Amino acid sequence: MYFVQSVSRFDKDYKGLKKKFQKLNKDIDPLLCDLEKGEFPGEPIPKIHRFANTVYKARCAIKSANIGELGGLRVIYLVQETTIYLLAIYFKGERENMTQKEISEIISSSGL
């Protein structure tokens, strides 16, 4: 079993999205359950300094707004031993992919 913890950047992003999608918690619950069970959905993000193959980008549908996985949410997370850190969440309809540099900065500023 894994412990899932969010960093301040994720919390800030989540709060902003929650205003737009009131049932956001229901939309990401399946992902959080998978992470707690030790399943790592999504694709590894390569070339993140010191964290090769442990940073992932997962897609989530926004069922409450009838938006599928392709146009829905992106959750960036880091796996370290038995802890999973939720780094960032964003709506694909509002921004393109996060750069590796942005992700590295989130990791550094979170003290990981």
Secondary structure by P-SEA (a helix, b strand, c coil): cbbbbbcaaaaaaaaaaaaacccccccaaaaaaaaaaccccccccccccccccccbbbbbbccccccccccbbbbbbcccccbbbbcccccccccccccaaaaaaaaaaacc
